Amino acid sequence: MAGESNKTRNVSPHKLELLITVVPRKKSSYYIDLIQSFDTNLQISVPAQGTADREILHYLGLTDIDKTAIFSVVREDQLEELTETLEQKFHSIKNGDGIAAAIPLTSMIGTLLFGFLSNDRRAVREEKTHG
């Protein structure tokens, strides 16, 4: 690999996605831990609130409008299993309903950052030996 430029070096075959998960605030720690178990190195959680009218929520039996939005960077190869697990948990945990969507990340600056976000220790080591 000597003489090979950083632009042509393929660090990892794994693409990254931004997973956005909205869950009840009382269950947020559980979901953060669950997502973390899928080799997720970066998660940011922020308080959120549902936007539906309280009268409609009451009619539907949904009174908890306090939510947490969890932003997680996830490897593409982990995404299908993770979303299937989340869907199963949304249906099986009492008051644990949620929603999740993923957005592909199309570019990133720096192999060291990519290595951290993809939880690929080889990329971090390779950058240190070439950098």
C-alpha positions as CSV (number, residue, x, y, z in Angstrom):
1,M,0.0,0.0,0.0
2,A,3.0,2.3,0.0
3,G,2.5,5.2,-2.3
4,E,-1.3,4.6,-2.5
5,S,-3.3,7.8,-1.9
6,N,-5.8,8.2,0.9
7,K,-8.5,8.8,-1.8
8,T,-8.1,5.4,-3.3
9,R,-7.6,3.4,-0.1
10,N,-10.8,1.5,0.9
11,V,-10.9,1.6,4.6
12,S,-14.1,-0.4,5.3
13,P,-16.8,-1.9,3.2
14,H,-19.4,-0.7,5.6
15,K,-21.5,2.3,4.8
16,L,-23.0,4.4,7.6
17,E,-26.6,5.5,8.2
18,L,-28.1,8.0,10.6
19,L,-30.9,6.2,12.5
20,I,-33.5,8.5,14.0
21,T,-35.6,6.9,16.7
22,V,-38.4,8.6,18.6
23,V,-39.6,6.8,21.7
24,P,-41.4,7.7,25.0
25,R,-39.1,9.6,27.3
26,K,-39.6,7.1,30.1
27,K,-38.2,4.3,27.9
28,S,-35.4,6.2,26.3
29,S,-32.6,4.7,28.4
30,Y,-33.7,1.2,27.4
31,Y,-33.7,2.1,23.7
32,I,-30.4,3.9,23.9
33,D,-28.8,0.7,25.5
34,L,-30.5,-1.5,22.9
35,I,-29.2,0.5,20.0
36,Q,-25.7,0.7,21.6
37,S,-25.6,-3.2,21.6
38,F,-25.4,-3.0,17.8
39,D,-21.9,-1.6,17.7
40,T,-23.1,2.0,17.7
41,N,-20.3,4.4,18.8
42,L,-22.2,7.7,18.6
43,Q,-25.7,8.5,19.9
44,I,-27.3,11.8,20.7
45,S,-30.6,12.0,22.5
46,V,-32.7,15.1,22.8
47,P,-36.1,15.7,24.5
48,A,-39.0,15.9,22.1
49,Q,-42.7,16.3,22.2
50,G,-45.5,14.8,20.1
51,T,-47.3,17.2,17.8
52,A,-50.8,15.8,17.9
53,D,-53.6,17.7,19.7
54,R,-54.1,16.5,23.3
55,E,-57.8,15.8,22.6
56,I,-57.0,13.5,19.7
57,L,-54.3,11.7,21.9
58,H,-56.8,11.3,24.7
59,Y,-59.4,9.8,22.3
60,L,-56.7,7.3,21.0
61,G,-55.7,6.5,24.5
62,L,-52.3,8.1,24.1
63,T,-51.6,10.5,26.9
64,D,-47.8,10.5,27.1
65,I,-46.5,13.2,24.7
66,D,-43.1,13.4,26.3
67,K,-40.7,11.8,23.8
68,T,-37.0,11.4,23.2
69,A,-35.4,11.6,19.8
70,I,-32.3,9.4,19.5
71,F,-29.9,10.1,16.7
72,S,-27.5,7.1,16.1
73,V,-24.8,6.5,13.5
74,V,-25.2,2.8,12.6
75,R,-23.3,0.6,10.1
76,E,-25.4,-0.4,7.1
77,D,-24.8,-4.1,7.7
78,Q,-26.3,-3.8,11.3
79,L,-29.3,-1.7,10.2
80,E,-31.8,-4.5,9.1
81,E,-31.3,-6.5,12.3
82,L,-31.5,-3.4,14.5
83,T,-34.7,-2.1,12.9
84,E,-36.3,-5.5,13.1
85,T,-35.4,-5.6,16.8
86,L,-36.7,-2.1,17.4
87,E,-40.0,-3.0,15.7
88,Q,-40.4,-6.1,17.8
89,K,-39.7,-4.1,21.0
90,F,-42.1,-1.3,19.9
91,H,-44.9,-3.9,19.9
92,S,-43.9,-6.0,22.9
93,I,-42.9,-3.5,25.6
94,K,-45.7,-1.9,27.6
95,N,-45.9,1.8,26.7
96,G,-42.8,1.3,24.5
97,D,-44.2,2.4,21.2
98,G,-41.8,4.3,18.9
99,I,-40.8,5.0,15.4
100,A,-37.5,4.8,13.5
101,A,-36.2,5.9,10.2
102,A,-32.7,5.7,8.6
103,I,-30.9,8.2,6.3
104,P,-27.8,7.1,4.4
105,L,-24.7,9.1,5.0
106,T,-23.1,9.7,1.6
107,S,-19.8,11.3,2.6
108,M,-17.5,11.8,5.5
109,I,-14.2,13.6,6.1
110,G,-11.4,11.6,7.6
111,T,-10.8,7.9,7.9
112,L,-10.2,8.2,11.7
113,L,-13.7,9.6,12.2
114,F,-15.1,6.9,9.9
115,G,-13.3,4.2,11.8
116,F,-14.7,5.5,15.1
117,L,-18.3,5.8,13.8
118,S,-18.3,2.4,12.1
119,N,-16.6,0.8,15.1
120,D,-13.9,-0.5,12.8
121,R,-10.7,-0.6,14.8
122,R,-8.7,-1.6,11.7
123,A,-9.5,1.8,10.1
124,V,-8.2,3.6,13.2
125,R,-5.0,1.6,13.3
126,E,-4.5,2.0,9.5
127,E,-4.9,5.7,9.8
128,K,-2.4,5.9,12.6
129,T,0.2,3.9,10.7
130,H,-0.2,6.0,7.5
131,G,-0.9,9.4,9.1
